[in-house]
Amino acid sequence: MPDPTPGIHHVTCIAADPQRNMDFWAETLGLRLVKRSINQDDDGTYHFFFADAEGTPGTSMTFFPWEDLSQGKVGSGQVSRTAFRVPEGSLDYWEDRFDDYGVDYDDRIERFGETVLPFSDPDGLPVELVAVEIPEDDPTVPWTEFVPEEHAIRGFHSVTLWLADPDPTEDLLDTMGFERVGTEASQGDTPGDERTRFAAEGPVGTYVDVLPTIESGRQGHGTVHHVAFQTPTDDHQMEMRAAVRSLGLRPTQQIDRHWFRSVYFREFGGVLFELATSGPGYTSDEPLSELGERFVLPGSFGDRRDEIEAGLPPVTVPRAEQPDAAE
């Protein structure tokens, strides 16, 4: 058995308009834009990375703004919900903020003893905030340009997988080091009869929930492209890759993504999984104080900067208004 994964590393989704996407995730939700780059498999498309103040593993929500794609629909074989942690007592703040910014949200629900606030981003992506106690030694660092520290998002809580046959995927999660911690009747926006929760060992991005459904879906705007799990070192990643392969799945070779190294595979239900290392990290090519300030082209892409920039629409990073200096 490989060393267990500490939990989710990042989640990558599909958006439409890049400026609208950036405005929502950086300003409305208050996450830090830690990297502004390109899709390394499609260099005519941006790749935005939103995270905590330091780009801590387990906090990065990333997007490919593919404007020409059609609207997607969540269904079987997809990550149906992505949930973030927020401090206990902050959901009133978030509902007020959503009202101010015109964000679509639903009534709160209780799930595994926690309060959940479901909402959607401008592309219809289903997202949730989960109120939890944040320990003093929590590894995440809140970004406070738009949202105060006591309410700021503190990395991932969970992802929910919709699967036609959950059993093989549940065995895979066990191999990856997730432990089954409970089952309860689903409620709210979920179509399955029951939700089963699996927990990793790490403090951030800890949970994967599994729901059975045969509801059909399609990839497009407002859907998750893939979910990545932490395999902190190369050795850990290779052990996990071998374990995944032993189950009959077909993981790729390791691919250098510049800020981490990746292995991809489709799990038994069709969801695209990634294994991602912790390093080199987002500060490998930018100082911590300047993360997201410039358009970064990794590796040989930098030799084509003029060509690549010419093919992308301009975007403006949101900035909080600074109070006038006292006279």
Buried (B, 14 or more C-beta within 10 A) or exposed (E): EBBBBBBBBBBBBBBBBBBBBBBBBBBBBBBBBBBBBBBBEEBEBBBBBBBBBBBBBBBBBBBBBBEEBEEBBBBBBBBBBBBBBBBEEBBEBBBEBBEEEEBEBBEBBEBBEBBBBBBBBBBBBBBBBBBBEBEEEBBBBBBBBBBEEEBBBBBBBBBBBBBBEBEBBBEBBBBBBBEEEEEBEBEBBBBBEEBBBBBBEBBBBBBBBBBBBEBEBEBBBBBBBBBBBBBBEEEBBBBBBEBBEEEEBEBEEBEEBBBBBBBBBBBBBBBBBBBBBBEBBBBEBBEEEEBBEEBBBBEEBEEBEEEBEEEBEEBEBBEEEEEEEEE
